[in-house]
Amino acid sequence: MKTDVSRFGSGYYATAYHLSGSRVVVLGTHRADLAGVRAWLDRTGYARRGSYLTPAAGTAPGFYAKPYLSDVYYRIDPATGAAAWDGATQFGDPVAVTERDGFRG
């Protein structure tokens, strides 16, 4: 299972997901401050390891997943939980965090 956390201003967007073949299966999403995201990961049992995604200026706030090494991002629809490829979204290189770091920031 992978977890990505993106920061837009003072808000953090967390996405927990896994890959099933070529499909991105979204397990859950949550928007909060960083402490709220940490609490949600703990409460739901999702691993506190994954990547920080750093969005470029002008990127629309929301839930994103970067499941592959290539520069491919998926935007998560918060209403349906579905992941759709988003070729317009620009992020910097993801910063990996570990269980020990716990998305410390």
Sequence and secondary structure as in RCSB ss.txt:
>XXXX:A:sequence
MKTDVSRFGSGYYATAYHLSGSRVVVLGTHRADLAGVRAWLDRTGYARRGSYLTPAAGTAPGFYAKPYLSDVYYR
IDPATGAAAWDGATQFGDPVAVTERDGFRG
>XXXX:A:secstr
 EEEEEEETTEEEEEEEEEETTEEEEEEEEEE HHHHHHHHHHHT  S EEEE B TT   SEEE  SSSS  EE
E TTT  EEE TT  B   EEE TTTTS  
